[in-house]
Amino acid sequence: MQWLLVVGFVTVGYALYVRYLAVEFSPLALACDAGLQTVMCKSRAVATALFKKLGVFGIVALGDSRRCTFIRPSIVL
C-alpha cells in the first residue's frame, strides 16, 4: 500500500510540474514552438496532444467515476 502512495504522489507531482512549468510557462512554450528539442518540450507535446486531440484525461475521469459509482458503490460516494 505504501508503494501505491509513493507512485500516486510522484505522478501528481510530475503532472503539476508539467502543467505549470511546461504547458503554461510562456518562455518555454515559445521556445518549444520555435523548435527546441528537449525532454521538457517532448513532455509538453505529449501532454498537449493527449489533452487536445485524444481527450484522454476526460475519458479517464469518466471511467474512474463509473468505477466509483457503479462497480464499488459506497455511502460516501
Phi and psi in degrees as GROMACS dihedral restraints (atoms count N, CA, C in turn):
[ dihedral_restraints ]
;  ai    aj    ak    al  type     phi  dphi    fc
    3     4     5     6     1   -67.6    20    10
    4     5     6     7     1   -37.5    20    10
    6     7     8     9     1   -66.3    20    10
    7     8     9    10     1   -31.0    20    10
    9    10    11    12     1   -67.3    20    10
   10    11    12    13     1   -38.9    20    10
   12    13    14    15     1   -63.6    20    10
   13    14    15    16     1   -42.1    20    10
   15    16    17    18     1   -63.3    20    10
   16    17    18    19     1   -45.6    20    10
   18    19    20    21     1   -62.6    20    10
   19    20    21    22     1   -41.1    20    10
   21    22    23    24     1   -62.8    20    10
   22    23    24    25     1   -45.8    20    10
   24    25    26    27     1   -66.7    20    10
   25    26    27    28     1   -39.2    20    10
   27    28    29    30     1   -65.0    20    10
   28    29    30    31     1   -41.3    20    10
   30    31    32    33     1   -64.7    20    10
   31    32    33    34     1   -46.1    20    10
   33    34    35    36     1   -65.0    20    10
   34    35    36    37     1   -40.4    20    10
   36    37    38    39     1   -61.6    20    10
   37    38    39    40     1   -43.1    20    10
   39    40    41    42     1   -68.4    20    10
   40    41    42    43     1   -36.3    20    10
   42    43    44    45     1   -63.8    20    10
   43    44    45    46     1   -42.8    20    10
   45    46    47    48     1   -65.3    20    10
   46    47    48    49     1   -39.5    20    10
   48    49    50    51     1   -61.4    20    10
   49    50    51    52     1   -46.6    20    10
   51    52    53    54     1   -66.0    20    10
   52    53    54    55     1   -40.7    20    10
   54    55    56    57     1   -65.7    20    10
   55    56    57    58     1   -50.6    20    10
   57    58    59    60     1   -86.7    20    10
   58    59    60    61     1   -23.4    20    10
   60    61    62    63     1  -110.6    20    10
   61    62    63    64     1    -1.7    20    10
   63    64    65    66     1  -125.7    20    10
   64    65    66    67     1   -49.5    20    10
   66    67    68    69     1   -80.4    20    10
   67    68    69    70     1   -45.6    20    10
   69    70    71    72     1   -94.9    20    10
   70    71    72    73     1    -5.6    20    10
   72    73    74    75     1   -85.1    20    10
   73    74    75    76     1   108.5    20    10
   75    76    77    78     1   -58.4    20    10
   76    77    78    79     1   -47.4    20    10
   78    79    80    81     1   -60.3    20    10
   79    80    81    82     1   -40.0    20    10
   81    82    83    84     1   -69.7    20    10
   82    83    84    85     1   -38.6    20    10
   84    85    86    87     1   -61.9    20    10
   85    86    87    88     1   -43.0    20    10
   87    88    89    90     1   -65.4    20    10
   88    89    90    91     1   -40.3    20    10
   90    91    92    93     1   -65.8    20    10
   91    92    93    94     1   -41.0    20    10
   93    94    95    96     1   -67.4    20    10
   94    95    96    97     1   -39.4    20    10
   96    97    98    99     1   -67.8    20    10
   97    98    99   100     1   -25.4    20    10
   99   100   101   102     1   -80.1    20    10
  100   101   102   103     1   -11.5    20    10
  102   103   104   105     1   120.5    20    10
  103   104   105   106     1     8.9    20    10
  105   106   107   108     1   -65.6    20    10
  106   107   108   109     1   131.0    20    10
  108   109   110   111     1  -112.2    20    10
  109   110   111   112     1    87.2    20    10
  111   112   113   114     1  -125.4    20    10
  112   113   114   115     1   172.8    20    10
  114   115   116   117     1   -63.7    20    10
  115   116   117   118     1   -39.0    20    10
  117   118   119   120     1   -64.7    20    10
  118   119   120   121     1   -39.1    20    10
  120   121   122   123     1   -66.6    20    10
  121   122   123   124     1   -37.1    20    10
  123   124   125   126     1   -69.2    20    10
  124   125   126   127     1   -38.8    20    10
  126   127   128   129     1   -62.8    20    10
  127   128   129   130     1   -39.7    20    10
  129   130   131   132     1   -64.2    20    10
  130   131   132   133     1   -42.7    20    10
  132   133   134   135     1   -65.2    20    10
  133   134   135   136     1   -40.7    20    10
  135   136   137   138     1   -66.3    20    10
  136   137   138   139     1   -46.0    20    10
  138   139   140   141     1   -63.1    20    10
  139   140   141   142     1   -40.5    20    10
  141   142   143   144     1   -67.4    20    10
  142   143   144   145     1   -41.3    20    10
  144   145   146   147     1   -65.7    20    10
  145   146   147   148     1   -42.3    20    10
  147   148   149   150     1   -62.9    20    10
  148   149   150   151     1   -36.1    20    10
  150   151   152   153     1   -76.6    20    10
  151   152   153   154     1   -50.0    20    10
  153   154   155   156     1   -81.1    20    10
  154   155   156   157     1   -48.9    20    10
  156   157   158   159     1   -86.8    20    10
  157   158   159   160     1   -39.2    20    10
  159   160   161   162     1  -103.3    20    10
  160   161   162   163     1   -21.3    20    10
  162   163   164   165     1    64.9    20    10
  163   164   165   166     1    32.3    20    10
  165   166   167   168     1   -62.8    20    10
  166   167   168   169     1   -39.1    20    10
  168   169   170   171     1   -65.9    20    10
  169   170   171   172     1   -39.0    20    10
  171   172   173   174     1   -68.1    20    10
  172   173   174   175     1   -39.4    20    10
  174   175   176   177     1   -65.0    20    10
  175   176   177   178     1   -41.9    20    10
  177   178   179   180     1   -64.5    20    10
  178   179   180   181     1   -41.4    20    10
  180   181   182   183     1   -64.2    20    10
  181   182   183   184     1   -42.1    20    10
  183   184   185   186     1   -65.0    20    10
  184   185   186   187     1   -41.1    20    10
  186   187   188   189     1   -63.6    20    10
  187   188   189   190     1   -41.2    20    10
  189   190   191   192     1   -68.5    20    10
  190   191   192   193     1   -39.9    20    10
  192   193   194   195     1   -66.7    20    10
  193   194   195   196     1   -35.8    20    10
  195   196   197   198     1   -64.5    20    10
  196   197   198   199     1   -42.8    20    10
  198   199   200   201     1   -62.2    20    10
  199   200   201   202     1   -43.5    20    10
  201   202   203   204     1   -68.8    20    10
  202   203   204   205     1   -35.1    20    10
  204   205   206   207     1   -84.8    20    10
  205   206   207   208     1   -45.9    20    10
  207   208   209   210     1   -98.7    20    10
  208   209   210   211     1   -40.1    20    10
  210   211   212   213     1   -82.9    20    10
  211   212   213   214     1   -41.1    20    10
  213   214   215   216     1  -127.9    20    10
  214   215   216   217     1    67.7    20    10
  216   217   218   219     1   -70.3    20    10
  217   218   219   220     1   148.5    20    10
  219   220   221   222     1  -146.5    20    10
  220   221   222   223     1   169.9    20    10
  222   223   224   225     1   -66.1    20    10
  223   224   225   226     1   -36.0    20    10
  225   226   227   228     1   -63.7    20    10
  226   227   228   229     1   -43.4    20    10
